[in-house]
Every structure is written in structure tokens, then in C-alpha cells.
Amino acid sequence: MTTLFVYGSLKFGEMNHDRIFGGFDIKVTPAWTYGKLYDLGCFPALTEGNNKVYGELIEFDNLEILKKVDYLEGFKGVNHSHNYYERRMVDVFVGDDTVKAWVYFLSDEQIKQYDGKIIVSGKWIDWRQVEFPAD
């Protein structure tokens, strides 16, 4: 079983969820992890930190899913010089349980480069609704 923590466009109902997970057998559970969540304009990014960041734990058996997410996130391999996001294993909290899951991180330097705005609530959807309210 592969576990992946998502906090932005890969969450259920967001623009990349069906694009990546459509047609696959997955389990989606609300979850959170520690970090700092930033808005980069059209998408969020996570860095190391001590804030709670809310998202979803996606569980699946088909490794094609992870390959598709790696492609979307610009991850070419561990410590690859052309990675956009880095993929790391972290503790993710689901109810009273703690599980290990993959999550995609940006560096602090990238956040500065893109003038990222911290999302104190740790919830990208809340930020989006405030910054870009629906008509």
C-alpha cells in the first residue's frame, strides 16, 4: 500500500484530483501533517515547519499513480538537480493514528523566489475562497 498526503490541487474536488486518480481504486481520508503552507498564486506549496497543514491521505496499490503525481509535481528522483518539488516521507495524522506518507515539498528559496504568501490556517481551500471568492 502506498500512502500520499495531498494539500492542494490533488485533494478530492480540486482540479488535479480526477486527472491523476480517476479510474483508480483509492481511499481518501482527511488528515494533517506539520509544515508551513504557502500560496504561490495558482497552487500551494509546503515547506518544513511546525504549523498544522490540513489535507488528505490518499492510499493506493497501483504505483502508476505515484508516477503520475511525480510527473505533475516535477519530481525526477531523490536529490535530482532538476526537481521542482522534492518528495519525502513524513508523519501524517489521521484521527488518533500516525502513518508514514509521501508528501511534496518546496525549498524556502523557491518560496522566496515565487513570493509565496504563508497560509496561517494550514488550509489552502480556505485561503483560495478568501483570495478568490466565487462569483
Backbone as JSON, one array per atom type, in Angstrom:
{
  "sequence": "MTTLFVYGSLKFGEMNHDRIFGGFDIKVTPAWTYGKLYDLGCFPALTEGNNKVYGELIEFDNLEILKKVDYLEGFKGVNHSHNYYERRMVDVFVGDDTVKAWVYFLSDEQIKQYDGKIIVSGKWIDWRQVEFPAD",
  "N": [[0.85, -1.18, 0.0], [0.62, 2.15, -0.91], [1.04, 5.38, 0.46], [0.01, 8.74, 0.38], [0.2, 12.13, 1.13], [-1.83, 14.85, 0.44], [-2.37, 18.33, -0.23], [-3.39, 20.33, -1.76], [-4.13, 20.97, -5.07], [-4.55, 18.3, -5.64], [-6.36, 17.27, -3.91], [-9.58, 15.81, -3.13], [-12.14, 16.87, -5.29], [-10.72, 19.02, -6.23], [-8.81, 20.57, -8.94], [-6.84, 18.77, -10.03], [-7.38, 16.29, -9.01], [-9.18, 14.27, -10.2], [-7.86, 14.05, -12.61], [-5.46, 12.78, -11.97], [-6.14, 10.63, -10.21], [-8.45, 9.51, -11.22], [-10.32, 6.71, -12.23], [-8.81, 4.91, -10.84], [-8.45, 2.7, -8.01], [-8.75, 4.05, -4.98], [-8.3, 5.24, -1.6], [-9.53, 7.86, 0.33], [-8.85, 10.0, 2.98], [-9.46, 12.44, 5.47], [-6.74, 14.33, 6.8], [-3.72, 15.48, 8.49], [-0.52, 17.2, 8.66], [2.71, 18.3, 9.82], [4.16, 21.44, 8.95], [4.83, 24.29, 6.83], [2.51, 26.06, 5.05], [2.14, 27.53, 1.9], [0.86, 29.94, -0.42], [1.28, 30.12, -3.85], [0.16, 31.55, -5.84], [-1.39, 30.17, -8.11], [-1.36, 27.69, -7.02], [-0.59, 25.69, -4.08], [2.22, 25.34, -1.79], [4.38, 23.39, 0.25], [6.56, 23.67, 3.01], [9.22, 22.76, 5.3], [8.28, 22.89, 8.75], [6.46, 23.89, 11.75], [3.74, 24.24, 11.85], [0.29, 23.18, 11.68], [-0.81, 21.53, 8.82], [-3.45, 21.0, 6.72], [-5.03, 18.37, 4.93], [-5.41, 15.59, 2.79], [-5.14, 12.08, 3.17], [-4.14, 9.87, 0.81], [-4.59, 6.62, -0.21], [-3.31, 3.84, -1.98], [-2.72, 1.09, -4.28], [-1.69, 0.86, -6.84], [1.19, 1.63, -8.47], [1.46, 3.26, -10.67], [0.04, 5.54, -10.19], [1.65, 7.03, -8.4], [3.77, 7.59, -10.11], [2.46, 9.26, -11.94], [1.82, 11.43, -10.27], [4.39, 12.23, -9.51], [5.32, 13.16, -12.0], [3.53, 15.31, -12.46], [4.27, 16.97, -10.31], [6.85, 17.56, -10.89], [8.95, 15.94, -10.02], [11.84, 14.17, -10.31], [13.5, 12.35, -9.17], [15.23, 11.24, -6.18], [17.06, 13.84, -4.76], [17.59, 14.85, -7.3], [18.88, 17.14, -9.65], [17.13, 18.59, -11.21], [14.64, 18.62, -10.05], [11.42, 19.95, -9.29], [9.47, 19.98, -7.1], [10.37, 18.28, -4.07], [10.07, 14.94, -3.03], [9.16, 13.49, -0.02], [9.11, 11.25, 2.81], [6.89, 11.5, 5.49], [5.47, 11.97, 8.82], [2.02, 11.59, 9.12], [-1.12, 12.57, 10.33], [-4.02, 10.94, 11.2], [-6.99, 11.05, 12.53], [-6.67, 9.43, 15.58], [-4.43, 8.11, 14.85], [-1.08, 7.71, 13.55], [0.56, 7.81, 10.51], [2.99, 6.93, 8.02], [3.69, 8.8, 5.14], [4.1, 9.78, 1.71], [4.98, 13.09, 0.72], [4.99, 16.22, -1.0], [7.44, 18.73, -1.14], [8.55, 22.15, -1.27], [11.51, 24.17, -1.46], [12.71, 26.64, 0.91], [13.99, 28.68, -0.47], [12.8, 28.57, -3.0], [10.2, 29.33, -2.32], [10.61, 32.0, -1.56], [11.52, 32.99, -4.02], [9.21, 32.84, -5.59], [7.62, 34.56, -4.25], [5.94, 33.61, -2.18], [3.0, 33.43, -0.17], [2.31, 33.0, 3.18], [0.02, 30.63, 4.5], [-1.7, 30.79, 7.16], [-3.78, 29.38, 8.38], [-3.38, 26.81, 7.49], [-4.9, 25.61, 5.59], [-5.45, 25.31, 2.31], [-7.75, 25.57, 0.71], [-9.44, 27.27, 2.2], [-7.97, 29.64, 2.09], [-7.96, 30.14, -0.69], [-10.69, 30.62, -1.1], [-11.03, 33.0, 0.25], [-9.18, 34.74, -1.0], [-9.88, 34.48, -3.7], [-12.87, 34.73, -4.21], [-15.85, 32.94, -5.1], [-17.94, 33.74, -7.89]],
  "CA": [[0.0, 0.0, 0.0], [1.33, 3.43, -0.96], [0.31, 6.46, 1.1], [0.4, 10.05, -0.12], [-0.52, 13.25, 1.73], [-2.04, 15.94, -0.51], [-2.84, 19.52, 0.48], [-3.8, 21.37, -2.72], [-4.92, 20.64, -6.26], [-4.78, 16.85, -5.72], [-7.42, 16.89, -2.98], [-10.87, 15.49, -3.73], [-12.9, 18.03, -5.73], [-9.83, 20.02, -6.81], [-8.62, 20.43, -10.39], [-5.99, 17.66, -10.46], [-7.75, 15.02, -8.37], [-9.65, 13.28, -11.18], [-6.83, 13.91, -13.64], [-4.46, 11.82, -11.5], [-6.68, 9.46, -9.52], [-9.63, 8.99, -11.92], [-10.24, 5.35, -12.75], [-8.0, 4.07, -9.95], [-9.02, 2.36, -6.71], [-8.03, 4.79, -3.94], [-9.02, 5.58, -0.38], [-9.25, 9.25, 0.7], [-9.18, 10.24, 4.38], [-8.94, 13.71, 5.99], [-5.5, 14.15, 7.57], [-2.89, 16.68, 8.6], [0.88, 17.0, 8.97], [3.39, 19.54, 10.21], [4.91, 22.15, 7.92], [4.34, 25.64, 6.55], [1.8, 26.06, 3.78], [2.22, 28.8, 1.19], [0.16, 30.12, -1.69], [2.18, 30.63, -4.88], [-0.67, 32.12, -6.9], [-2.38, 29.2, -8.61], [-1.23, 26.42, -6.32], [0.1, 25.82, -2.8], [3.47, 24.62, -1.59], [4.66, 23.05, 1.63], [7.96, 23.63, 3.43], [9.39, 22.28, 6.67], [7.77, 23.82, 9.74], [5.75, 23.33, 12.91], [2.3, 24.53, 11.77], [-0.54, 22.1, 11.15], [-1.24, 21.69, 7.44], [-4.57, 20.07, 6.55], [-5.2, 17.83, 3.59], [-6.0, 14.25, 2.71], [-4.28, 10.92, 2.97], [-4.59, 9.04, -0.32], [-3.99, 5.29, -0.14], [-3.49, 3.13, -3.24], [-1.79, 0.0, -4.56], [-1.15, 0.97, -8.2], [2.32, 2.57, -8.48], [1.3, 4.21, -11.78], [-0.46, 6.78, -9.59], [2.79, 7.79, -7.89], [4.5, 8.09, -11.29], [1.7, 10.39, -12.47], [1.98, 12.56, -9.35], [5.78, 12.68, -9.67], [5.38, 13.94, -13.23], [2.81, 16.56, -12.21], [4.99, 17.79, -9.34], [8.22, 17.82, -11.35], [9.9, 15.15, -9.22], [12.53, 13.25, -11.21], [14.22, 11.36, -8.36], [15.81, 11.76, -4.94], [18.17, 14.77, -4.92], [17.84, 15.16, -8.71], [19.12, 18.58, -9.79], [16.05, 19.24, -11.96], [13.36, 18.5, -9.35], [10.7, 21.14, -8.86], [9.18, 19.57, -5.73], [11.03, 17.11, -3.52], [9.13, 14.02, -2.38], [9.72, 12.93, 1.22], [8.22, 10.5, 3.69], [6.67, 12.24, 6.74], [4.37, 11.52, 9.67], [0.72, 12.18, 8.82], [-2.02, 12.26, 11.43], [-5.37, 10.59, 10.78], [-7.66, 10.74, 13.79], [-5.7, 9.14, 16.64], [-3.34, 7.32, 14.27], [0.01, 8.34, 12.81], [1.03, 6.95, 9.42], [4.03, 7.48, 7.15], [3.17, 9.04, 3.8], [4.85, 10.68, 0.84], [4.45, 14.44, 0.56], [5.85, 17.03, -1.86], [7.92, 19.95, -0.5], [9.42, 23.12, -1.96], [12.53, 24.75, -0.58], [12.47, 28.02, 1.33], [14.48, 29.55, -1.54], [11.76, 28.63, -4.04], [9.08, 30.12, -1.78], [11.02, 33.4, -1.69], [11.59, 33.3, -5.45], [7.84, 33.0, -6.1], [6.92, 35.49, -3.36], [4.87, 32.85, -1.55], [2.28, 34.0, 0.98], [2.01, 31.93, 4.14], [-1.39, 30.36, 4.81], [-1.62, 30.51, 8.59], [-4.78, 28.37, 8.75], [-2.96, 25.49, 7.05], [-5.93, 25.06, 4.68], [-5.38, 26.03, 1.05], [-9.11, 25.87, 0.21], [-9.91, 28.46, 2.91], [-7.21, 30.77, 1.53], [-8.47, 30.38, -2.04], [-12.03, 31.19, -1.04], [-10.9, 34.39, 0.7], [-8.45, 35.48, -2.0], [-10.57, 34.41, -4.98], [-14.24, 34.27, -3.94], [-16.67, 32.52, -6.25], [-18.9, 34.76, -8.36]],
  "C": [[0.89, 1.24, 0.0], [0.44, 4.5, -0.34], [0.9, 7.79, 0.66], [-0.45, 11.1, 0.58], [-0.59, 14.37, 0.71], [-2.71, 17.11, 0.2], [-3.35, 20.61, -0.46], [-4.64, 20.82, -3.85], [-5.18, 19.15, -6.44], [-5.87, 16.37, -4.76], [-8.72, 16.62, -3.75], [-11.64, 16.78, -4.06], [-12.04, 19.13, -6.34], [-9.44, 19.62, -8.23], [-7.77, 19.24, -10.82], [-6.38, 16.31, -9.87], [-8.17, 13.97, -9.4], [-8.62, 13.02, -12.26], [-5.8, 12.84, -13.25], [-5.09, 10.52, -10.99], [-7.89, 8.83, -10.21], [-9.4, 7.61, -12.49], [-9.42, 4.4, -11.89], [-8.76, 3.82, -8.64], [-8.17, 3.04, -5.63], [-8.92, 4.94, -2.72], [-8.57, 6.98, 0.02], [-9.74, 9.48, 2.13], [-8.65, 11.62, 4.8], [-7.74, 13.46, 6.91], [-4.79, 15.48, 7.71], [-1.45, 16.26, 8.89], [1.46, 18.32, 9.42], [4.16, 20.12, 9.04], [4.49, 23.6, 7.89], [3.75, 25.61, 5.16], [1.83, 27.46, 3.19], [1.35, 28.77, -0.04], [1.15, 30.74, -2.67], [1.41, 31.22, -6.05], [-1.76, 31.15, -7.32], [-2.34, 27.86, -7.88], [-0.47, 26.64, -5.01], [1.44, 25.09, -2.82], [3.71, 24.45, -0.09], [6.16, 23.11, 1.86], [8.01, 23.01, 4.83], [8.84, 23.32, 7.64], [6.99, 23.1, 10.83], [4.25, 23.64, 12.92], [1.56, 23.27, 11.31], [-0.97, 22.47, 9.74], [-2.26, 20.58, 7.19], [-4.7, 19.64, 5.1], [-5.88, 16.48, 3.66], [-4.9, 13.22, 2.56], [-4.91, 10.1, 1.85], [-3.85, 7.71, -0.22], [-4.32, 4.53, -1.43], [-2.43, 2.04, -3.39], [-1.08, 0.16, -5.9], [-0.05, 2.05, -8.24], [2.3, 3.52, -9.67], [0.82, 5.57, -11.25], [0.71, 7.64, -9.12], [3.63, 8.35, -9.04], [3.79, 9.3, -11.89], [1.85, 11.63, -11.58], [3.4, 13.11, -9.44], [5.92, 13.56, -10.9], [4.72, 15.31, -13.04], [3.62, 17.51, -11.33], [6.44, 18.06, -9.73], [9.28, 17.12, -10.53], [10.51, 14.08, -10.11], [13.32, 12.17, -10.47], [14.85, 12.03, -7.16], [17.05, 12.59, -5.25], [18.53, 15.06, -6.38], [17.94, 16.67, -8.89], [18.0, 19.31, -10.52], [14.67, 19.04, -11.32], [12.74, 19.88, -9.16], [10.34, 20.95, -7.39], [10.1, 18.42, -5.36], [9.97, 16.25, -2.86], [9.82, 13.38, -1.19], [8.65, 12.17, 1.99], [8.12, 11.26, 5.02], [5.59, 11.54, 7.56], [3.12, 12.31, 9.29], [-0.25, 11.67, 9.88], [-3.45, 12.11, 10.9], [-6.12, 10.16, 12.04], [-6.63, 10.57, 14.89], [-4.48, 8.38, 16.14], [-2.3, 8.2, 13.59], [0.48, 7.34, 11.76], [2.15, 7.67, 8.69], [3.43, 7.64, 5.75], [4.13, 9.93, 3.02], [4.16, 12.04, 0.81], [5.47, 15.23, -0.26], [6.14, 18.37, -1.2], [8.63, 20.85, -1.52], [10.43, 23.63, -0.95], [12.13, 26.17, -0.19], [12.92, 29.01, 0.25], [13.45, 29.68, -2.66], [10.57, 29.46, -3.57], [9.39, 31.6, -1.92], [11.02, 33.84, -3.15], [10.21, 33.59, -6.03], [6.99, 33.92, -5.24], [5.72, 34.81, -2.71], [4.3, 33.53, -0.32], [1.9, 32.87, 1.93], [0.5, 31.85, 4.39], [-1.43, 29.88, 6.25], [-2.6, 29.42, 9.01], [-4.36, 26.96, 8.4], [-3.93, 24.82, 6.1], [-5.94, 25.89, 3.4], [-6.77, 26.42, 0.53], [-9.67, 27.1, 0.9], [-9.24, 29.71, 2.33], [-7.77, 31.14, 0.16], [-9.82, 31.06, -2.01], [-12.0, 32.64, -0.58], [-10.26, 35.25, -0.4], [-9.18, 35.55, -3.34], [-11.99, 33.92, -4.78], [-14.98, 33.91, -5.23], [-17.65, 33.63, -6.62], [-20.3, 34.42, -7.95]]
}
